[in-house]
Amino acid sequence: MPSPQPRPNIADIPPYVAGKPPTVRPGMTSYKLSSNENPYPPLPGVVEAVQAAVGQMNRYPDMGSGALYAALADTLDVPAEDLSVATGSVGLIYQLVHAFCEPGDEVVFAWRSFEAYPIAVTAAGATAVRVPLRPDARHDLDAMVDAITDRTRIVLVCTPNNPTGPAVTQAELDAFLARVPPDVVVVVDEAYVEFVRMDDPVDGVATYRRHENVVLTRTFSKAYGLAGFRVGYAVAPTPIAGALRAVSLPFGVSTIAQIAAVASLERHAELMERVDALVAERTRVVDGLRAAGWDVPDAQGNFVWFDLGDRTTDFALAADELGIVVRPFAGEGARVSIGETEANDRLLQLAADFPR
Ligand SMILES: *Cc1c(COP(=O)(O)O)cnc(C)c1O
């Protein structure tokens, strides 16, 4: 008997392996360092603003997310027509592929990079083209340009790169953009932009202003600490932003997510205090790891990468014993988020005890 069949590409979608919650150990606080979440609670005033709005849950959200568009346009100094808000930047990646790719079209990205990329690309019936990272865990932008064919519709540049940590420089991005054909969309995934502290950092907004094919994706999930509410945004030339809004899920961004995002944007000084504290912890962790003999790549996000090969699973188990949960990529390495001071201390302890 024939039965309903999804499109054949659906069976090829790789699973998303979410960061595990910590194992509960009696008498020991456990820490989740597996999802690059913010260890701080929401910014001051955000919980109160959301609480005042929960009583309206019988109503649909403002479908146009008007207050959020206005706040973002004001903060970034860009026209609201050049913005598209969505259910996190994962939602934006889905919308980009949906709006720009026919089945069989190609999407080029570095690998290993953000695991949602091949999922979104395969779900749309497009073809994922993975370009290996360089040995120093950085994007090989020349090889990515070389991988572009006449089927390529999108190139994704993840900077800082999740899970390895390095970010591209403005000079590298400019040289890359000069070589990408103008009809290929270049997505600069800036999920961790607030944490970047390097020479010649990318100025995403200035770059978008100079190019008709550059899209920035950003999120409230990481620095802003709103991962549970699912809200992010794209900055793009007007026609691209319009296409992203056209394919967006109607009423996708909830009322409380819109309110939390607007309230968070009003707290820039407090945001940067927390980000600076996390960056200071990142520096402490990276310095400690290097002093202990670990060769960790440049860490520009809120996480560090351990290149462990086939010892990855052992490392994750040893971490669990110490009450910290890391994100293992079996056979490759482990990503560990910068968390509470105590959690970071335990990571340094683990790194001191675990064979290099
Ligand atoms: C976390 C992350 C995102 C954002 O996720 P959302 O919660 O969907 O906004 C996007 N890109 C990268 C590289 C990430 O690590």
The ligand as an SDF file (V2000), in Angstrom:
LIG
                    3D

 15 15  0  0  0  0  0  0  0  0999 V2000
   23.8890   30.2630   18.7700 C   0  0  0  0  0  0  0  0  0  0  0  0
   24.1480   30.5700   17.3320 C   0  0  0  0  0  0  0  0  0  0  0  0
   23.1820   31.1570   16.5350 C   0  0  0  0  0  0  0  0  0  0  0  0
   21.9120   31.6690   17.0750 C   0  0  0  0  0  0  0  0  0  0  0  0
   21.0090   30.9220   17.4640 O   0  0  0  0  0  0  0  0  0  0  0  0
   19.5620   31.4710   17.8040 P   0  0  0  0  0  0  0  0  0  0  0  0
   19.3860   31.1030   19.2270 O   0  0  0  0  0  0  0  0  0  0  0  0
   18.7020   30.7280   16.8640 O   0  0  0  0  0  0  0  0  0  0  0  0
   19.5270   32.9360   17.5610 O   0  0  0  0  0  0  0  0  0  0  0  0
   23.4670   31.4720   15.2280 C   0  0  0  0  0  0  0  0  0  0  0  0
   24.6590   31.2130   14.7150 N   0  0  0  0  0  0  0  0  0  0  0  0
   25.6160   30.6530   15.4400 C   0  0  0  0  0  0  0  0  0  0  0  0
   26.9370   30.4360   14.8340 C   0  0  0  0  0  0  0  0  0  0  0  0
   25.3800   30.3080   16.7690 C   0  0  0  0  0  0  0  0  0  0  0  0
   26.3490   29.7290   17.4760 O   0  0  0  0  0  0  0  0  0  0  0  0
  1  2  1  0
  2  3  1  0
  2 14  2  0
  3  4  1  0
  3 10  2  0
  4  5  1  0
  5  6  1  0
  6  7  2  0
  6  8  1  0
  6  9  1  0
 10 11  1  0
 11 12  2  0
 12 13  1  0
 12 14  1  0
 14 15  1  0
M  END
$$$$
